[in-house]
């Protein structure tokens, strides 16, 4: 870790903060919305500079950052730490916090209480929850308190076991109808946007003909109003492969590995640090130090 003071300089040209009405304007103008997940401060600074429209601190953090096997175990307190860090790094993108499994399903009161924590303690602009059915009531309850809510249909990882695993949803007419109906019900409940995950592109197209709020897709084709990708997928930070719908825009893991191996190799070979990376002291002061230490010996 550097001992230099951290200088926070914004190299970003000031952009207008993204708002809920602005999301809708994007949709009406046909300007695709760009969303990415993010889980820490330095990444948030990069996202800000890249000019992304929406940032999701997803419960994927459970797997990408915290090393759990699924998104299910992550707690509200764990996610809030990450959301706060991202908040400190962002100015203009709309910040959406994911309500984790078990933090909103039980009752409308539980859902509102958790959503309020994301807004009040961590500075989220909106929260996201997964699923249709009773979750539509939860979404409505949160929206009625004035907190913007993003719905999430199709593959909903928190309940992937019930869906038969991490696989595309809505591949029969009946199932696809369920996805579209859930989306329409979430819209009617007051959601400000919806995520479509892992559904056939033609199903998303049919849904888009009926939905008036912005829809962000992940594995749902190009008809949606925008796209979201997970940070670690997009940047190639895993040693394993990615789902079919992920395009890896970089392969950073091999580069990081190479950098770490070079560092380790140089430390072990006595090649780092060289004088260029060290502090000096006036020779007179050094002589004085030696003198004082030998007198005290
Ligand atoms: O948690 C998450 O990262 C998500 C995205 C995959 C949309 O829900």
Boltz pocket constraint, residues with backbone or C-beta under 6 A from the ligand:
constraints:
  - pocket:
      binder: B
      contacts: [[A, 37], [A, 56], [A, 57], [A, 58], [A, 59], [A, 60], [A, 61], [A, 98], [A, 152], [A, 195], [A, 197], [A, 218], [A, 228], [A, 230]]
      max_distance: 6.0
